[in-house]
Amino acid sequence: VKEFDLASDTVLCPIERNALINFYDSAKGVEWTDNTDWLDEYESYCKWYGVTCDEGKNRMTKLELANNGLSGRLSDSIGNLT
């Protein structure tokens, strides 16, 4: 139900989380060597494998997925990562 979809609520679902979800989908995340906790709705995206965030602010500072079997194309939403 669209009015109950919280994906567009930037407080509950930050822009970075949505950008990472789009990245995961476009880079065929289900086929990655390690996709631990990716898309887990109960985990902060800061705990997803390969994602590093600064302490306290939950802002992504690094995405490191070398040698992890990524394929596909990068989503345009990758530009929403700061």
Beta strands, then each sheet from edge to edge (+ up, - down):
strand 1: 51-53
strand 2: 60-63
sheet 1: 1+ 2-
end
